[in-house]
Amino acid sequence: MTLTDQEIMARAADPESDLVERKESLGGDSKDRIRQAICAFANDLPDHREPGVIFVGLKDDGTPSGLPVDDQLLRTLSEIRDEGKILPIPSMEVREVALSGRQVAVVVVHPSFDPPMRLDGVCWIRVGPRRAKATPEEEMRLSEKRRGRDLPFEIRPFTSASIDDLNTFYFQESYLPRAFAPEVIQANNRTLLEQLQATKFVGEGGFPTPAGLLVIGREPESHIGGGYIQFLRFQGTEVSDQILDEKRVTGRLEEQVKRIEEILDTHNRTRVFITGAPRERRNSDYPLDALKQLIRNAVTHRTYEGTNAPTRVSWFDDRVEIINPGGPYGQVSIERFGEYGLTDYRNRTIAEAMRVLGFIQRYGVGIKTARDTLAANGSPPLELEPTPTFVRVTVRKRLTTSE
């Protein structure tokens, strides 16, 4: 449901609505409170099934505060979505409207199809006109709302697996402390099963989900056929050339990503140039940071449903190709693939886990970061080939020059 400007203006004039938050500016702790409001509106505990609206530059009495609304303000508000503090990633839009002859910034937050939402591990809800931290019972209600909808593949119960297929020691000792604020873990006093359900690693009936098997599973690939990374090193520039090295990188996602990055580092070559200045200059055949970003993107955005194909990394003499099953998803069309700021998530829970594990610092910037890193290294531009069934990205080898 998209609100018209007229509907937004009506919200601004209604002091009784619990679907409205007003902020005069972004000063002080206002930005943190805006994050809390986004989280609360997305959780939609009252089940309004309508967007919540946050006005920035509006006083409590509904009159504009005079805050200048410029591109920087709108950009700052938009970036809240992808900074990774609110997980799963909220659905929201930022725009400006005219109220009483003055421009006001507006954040429209849509109810989540995948609650509960959390800000830095804390679940916020709306209680009448105010925000509050959800109790365990309120979080359970949010989880029940999610179960009543059609679930994406990554959080459907996987009835061929059991909790014994999950590494619960790793989950409690390593993953949970990174995913939730310590006071939340202590206050909730939940059972292991309730903790697993809260993270969507276990679904209805006590069965693990694909996300759970991938993130904390003992052997994910034994249940999810394509749940691993394949590395191939060719002697030449064609797939028909001799294979010098082949590795099947398995295990939990954290183990897979760390291992493939070690393999890439081993195969890469860095040249050191003595320039006569106090500093030496280093250039790699392939900047490792760019390859890391692209592989993390592939693991996060690929489809795990209905395929036995792995994420594949092919290293040729002149290029590195990364191929992941599944084409562009949601609002990211083939035509607009790679456009900065345009993101959508087939696997919200896996994206959240990648953020928790430290592999993603901010959402929506992976391709841009890779492009910037390639440019700084003097490498050819990144090549993108999105199709309906797979995405291929190609990083060309840096050309050797007389430097």
N, C-alpha and C positions, 0 to 999 in steps of 0.2 A: 504494500500500500504506500503510494507516494502522496505526500501532502502538497496541496497547492499553496501559493502565496497567501491566498485569502484564508485558507484554513490555518495557516501559521499565524497570521495576524489575529485571528479569533482566539487562538491559544494565548497569545501575548496579553490579550485583554481580559483573560479569565483568571482571577486570583485564586480560585478554588481548585483548579485542575491539578491532579497529582501526576499529570503527564508533562509538566513544565518545570524547568529549572532556569533561574535568572542569575546572571553574573554581570556586574557592572564593568569588570575588566579582567585581565589575566594576571593582575598583581597578586602578591602574597602567595597564599596557598590555593588560589582560585583554580590553577591548572590541575592540581591534584584532585580538587573537588569535582571538576569537570570530568576527569577520568572515572571517579566514583559514580557520577551520575550516568555516564555512558554505560558502565557495567550494570548498574541497577535497572536502567531502562531496557537494556538488552535481555536481562533475566525475566522481566515482565512477570513477577510473581503474582500480581493481581489478575493476570490473564486478560488484560485489556485487548491484546492482539492488535494494538495500534502503536505507531511510532511515538516515542517520547521526544520532546524538543528542548534543547538547551539554547537559551538566548545569551549571547555574549555582547555586552554593551547595553544592557537593559536593567533598570532599577526594579526593586521589588514591587513598586507601584505600577509597573508596566510602561514607564516613560523612558526614552533613550537617555543613556548617561553621557553621551557625547564622545564615547570612545571612537577614535578613528578606525574605520574598517578599510584596511588595505590588503594587498596581496600577501604581505608577510603574515598578517593575523590569520587570514584564511588558510595559508599554507601550514602555519603552526598548529591550527586546529585539525587539519586534515592528517597531519603526520602522527597524531595520537593513535590513529587506527593501526598503523604498521610498526609502531615502536616496540611491540612485543610485551607490553606491560599488561594488557587486557587479553586474556585467552579463554576460549578460542577467539579468533579474530572477529571483532564486531562488524556488523553491517551498518554503515552510517554514511551520511552525505553532509557536506558543508556548503553553505551558500549564504548570500546576503539578501536581506529584504528591507524595504523602506517602511518605517514606522514613524508616524508623526513628523514626516519630512526629514528624518534622519536614517542613515543606513545602520543596520544591526546585523551582526554575524549570527548565523543559525546552524546548529548541529542537530540533524534529524537522525535519531537512533532507532533502528528497526528491531522488533523482538527477535531473539535468537531462535533458530530451529535446533540448536544444540546446547541447551543450558545444562548445568549451571556455568555462567561466565565468572571469571575471577580476575581481580586486579592485584598483581603481585601476590597471588596465592590466596587472596581474600575474596569471598563471595559477597557482593553488595546487592541489596534489594531496595525497593521503594516501599516505605510504610507511610501511606498517606502523603503529606507534603514533605516528608524528610527521607533521607537515606539512612540505612542501617546495615550492619553486618548480619548476614543470615545465620540463623541457628542451624544445628544439624537437622532438625525437623523440617525447616524451610528449604534447606538444600535437597532433602529427600523429595519434597514436593516438586522442586524444579527437575530433578532426575526423572520423576514419574511423568512429567509433561513431555520430556524427551522420548520416553519409551512409547508414548502414544502416537508418535509420528513415524513415518517411514524413515528408517535409519540409513545413513551412507554405509557402504561396504565396510569401511575400516572399524566401525563400532557395532557391527552386527554380531550376535553371539555365534561363536564358532563351535558347533556342537560336536565336532570330531576331536576336540581338545578338552583338557581339564586344567584345573589350577596347578596340578603337578607339572604341567608343561611350562609354567612361569617360574622365573627365578625370583621368588618372593624375598629372599635375603637381599639381593641387589636392589629390589624395589624399595624395601623399607630403609636400608642403610645408605643407599646412594641416590636413588631417584627422588624419593619423597622429600628429603631435606632441601633439594634444589627446586622442587616444584611448589612448595607451600611455605608460608611464613611459619616459624617455629611455634608461635602462640596459637596458630590455627590447629596444628597437629596436636598440641597439648590439650587445648580446650575441647576439641571434638571428641577425644577419647574413643575413636572408632575402632571397630574390629578390622582385621586384615581384609576381609571380604568387602566391607563397606569402603575401605580406602581404595581398593582395586576398582570398585564400581564408580567411585567419585572421579577417578582419573579416566574412566571409560576403557580401562584395560580388561575389565570383566563386565559382561552384559547380563541380560535377563537369564534366569535359570542358573547363574553361577558359572557360565561358560566364558572362557577367554574370548576377546575380540581380536581381529587381525592386528589392530594397533597394539594391543597388549602383547601378542606373540612377537611382533616385530621389535618392540621397544624393550620388553623385559623377558622375552621368551628364552628358553634354554636352547632350542634348535628351530628358529623360525622357518627355515627352508623346508623342514619336514612337514609343515602344514601349509605353507604358502609357497607354491612352486617357484615363483620368480623372486622370492624374497632374499636375493643376494646380489653381489656385484661381480661381474666377470671382467678380468683384465687380460688383454692380449697385446703382446709386443711383436710387431711384424718387422722383418728385415726387407724393407722396400716400401712401396707406396700403394700396394694393392692388397686386397684381402686374400688373393691367391698366392701371395708371397710366403716365404718360410716364416713360421712362428718361432720366435726366439724365446719367448717367455709366456706362460699362461698361468693365471691364478684364479681360483674360485674363492672369493672373499665372503665368508659366512659369519654367522653369529648375530648378536643383538645389533641394532642400528648403530649404537655408539661404537661397538667393536668394528663393524664394517667400515664406517667412515674413517676412523683413525687408521685402520690398516691400509685402506686404499690410498690415503694421503701419504703414508710412509712409502708405499710402493712407487707412487709418482715421484716423490723426492729422490728415491734411489735411481730412477731412470733419467731424471732431468740433468742438464749440464749447465753450469754457470761459468761465464767468462769474467775475468777480472781485468780491467783496463787501467793502466797506470797513466794518469793524465798529466803528471808533473805538478799538479796542485797538491795541497795537503791531503786531499781525499782521493781514494781510488773509486772507480765506478764499476758496478757489477750489473751484468745483464744475463738473463737466462734464456735458453732456447724457448722455454715456456714459463712464464711467471707462475710460481706455485700457488699464489693466492688466488689467481684467476681460475685455475683448475679446481681448487677447493670449492670456490663459490659455485661453480657450474655443476660439480658432482653433488654437492649438498642440495642444490635446486632439483636435480634429477631425482634423487632419492625421495625428496619431499613431495614433489608434484606428480610423479609417475602413478599409473594405475597398478594396483595389486590384484584387481579382480579379473577373473577369467583369462589369465595368462600365466604361462610358465617361463616367460622371457625375463631375464635379469636386467638390471641396469648394466649397460656394457660400455667399457672404456677401451678403445682401440688406439694403440700408439704406433704410428707409422713414422717413416724417416722424415716426412715433411709436415706432419700434422698430428693432432690428437683429436679423436672423435668421441663424443659422449652421446649415447643413445638411450632414451628411456621409453618404455611402453606407455601408450596413452597420449592422445593429442592434447591441444590446448583445452582448458576447462572453463565453463561458466562464461563470464563476460570477456575473458581473454580469447578472442577469436584468432584464427590463423592470420588474418589480415593485420591484426593489431598486436600480434605476439612480439614481446620484447620492448613494447612501449613503456617508457619509464612512468611509474606511478599507477599502472594498470595491473591489478592483481586479483586473483581468485584462487580458491583452495579446494581441491578435490579431497584432500586429506587434512582436515582441520586439526584432528587430534595428533596426527603424526607431526604436523607443522609445529604444534604446541610443544611436543616432546623434543623436537630438534632445537627449539628455543631454550627449553629447560636444560638440555644437555650442553648448551653453549656453542652449538654449531651455527646458530642464526642469532645475530645481535639485533637485527631490525628487519622487518618483513618488507618485501617489495623492492629491494635494492640489489638483489644478487646479480642480475645481468648487467646493471649499470656499473656495479663495482668491478665486475670482470672486465667490462669494456675499458673503464678508466685504468685498471691495472695493466692491461695489454698496451694501451697507449703510452703509459709511463715507461714501459719496458722497450718501446720501439717495435712492438710486434704488429703484424697485420691485424686489421679489424676482425672482430668476432663474426662468425658466420652462423646464422640461425636457419634451420629448415624444419618448420612445424608442419605436420601432416595430420590427417584425422586419426591416425592410429599410433603414431610415434613422433617424438621430437628428437632431432639430431642437432647438436651444436659442434662446431669445428673451430679449433684453435690452431692457426698456422704457425709453423716454426719461425722464430725470429731470423731474419736474413742476416748473414754475416757481412759486415762492412769493414772497411779499413779505418778503424777508429784509433 
